[in-house]
Each structure stands twice: as C-alpha cells, then as structure tokens.
Amino acid sequence: MSESNYALQARFEAKPDKTEAVAEFLDSALPQAEAEAGTTTWFALRLDETTFGIFDTFPDEDGRQAHLDGEIAAELMERADELFVEGPEIDEIEVLAAKHA
C-alpha cells in the first residue's frame, strides 16, 4: 500500500451564496491535482448543500508536503475569506488500509 500511506482530509463550509463557486473551484482543480507527481489519489467532495471537502493520498511525506505547498492549497487559502464561513479544516491522516483498482 506504499502509494497511499499518507493522506490529507480537508473540510470547509461555503458561505450560502458561494456554494456554486466552491463547487466550480473544486471541479477546476482536478487538472492541477492530476499534474502533481506525488499525489496518488485526489477526491473533491460535496458532503451537503454547503459543506465540501477534499481527500487525497500520497506515497510519502514529501508528496503530501508538496501538495500542501502547491497551487490548489495556495488558491484555496487565498480565496478562503471570499468563499468560506471560516478557514478550511485540514487534517494530516494515516491510511491504514486501501484498495486500488
């Protein structure tokens, strides 16, 4: 399972009038995630009408840190005041088991 031992889980609450802007931002970020050599998987999530998230995995700490220092995270933080009720909640997590197709 070495390709996805390290992960990030981000969760954020969109301002009620910004839900579609958040959805569009997440959808538009997919090509950036695909271009990250150290990112194994990347999921953009809508948990309910105003709650969104990102879950991604990495083979090592370097890949995870590169993602945190990358374009998606930078734009997310840059637009946080505009889009979210409060700053994103981002957790570094350890993947215990995974199935890859």
N, C-alpha and C positions, 0 to 999 in steps of 0.2 A: 504494500500500500504506500510505498515511498513517494508516489506522485501527489499525494494529498494529505500528508500528515498535519500540516499547518493550515489554519483557516482564519477567516475574519467573518464576523457577523455584524452587520450594521443595521440599525433600525432608526427610522425617523418619521415624525408626524408632520405631514404637509399642512400648511395653512389652508383653510377650507376653500379659498378662491385660487389656490395654486396646485390642486391635485393633478390636473391635466398637464401642467408644466413639469411637475415632478415625473409623471409617467413618461412624458416625451424625453426628458433629460435621461432617464434610465435607459429607454429604448435606444437613444442616440449614442450611448456609451458603449454598446456592445462591440463595435469595431475596435475601439481603444483596448478593451479587455482582450479581444482576440489577438491583438498585436503584442501583448505582454508575454514575453517568452517564459517568464517564471510563474504565470498564472495557469493552473491546471483546469479549474472549472470556475465559472462565474455565472451567478443567477441574480437577476433583478426581480424583485417580488412586490406584489401588491397584497397586503395582508387584510385590509378592509378599505373602506372608502378613502380614508386619509392617512393610513399607516402603510409605509413602504419599507423595503429592506433590500439588502444585498448580502449574498452569501457566496464566498469564494474560497478556493483551496489552492495550496501551494506545496511544492515538494520540500521546501526548506524555509528557514527563517529569512534568508536573503531574498527569496521570491516574494514573501509576504511583505518585507520592508520595502522592496522596490515598488510594490503595488501601493502601499501607503504613501510613498513619495511620488507617485505617478500622477498622470493627468486627470484621471477620474476623481481621485481623492481631492486633488487641488481644486477642481471645479466645484465639487460637492461642498467643500468648506467655503469657497469664495461666494457661493450662492446661498449659503445656509440662512442668512438673515432674510433674504428675499423669499425663500421657498418654505422654510420650516418654522414650526411653532417654537422650537428650541433646537440647539445643536444636535447633530446626529450622535447616537449612542453606538460606539464601535467597540466590539469585544474581540480580543485575540483568543482563539479557542484551539483545542487539540482534537483532531479527528481520531476516534478510537477504532472505527471500522468503516469501510466504504465498499460499495460495489460500483465498478466502472464497466460500461458495456464494451 
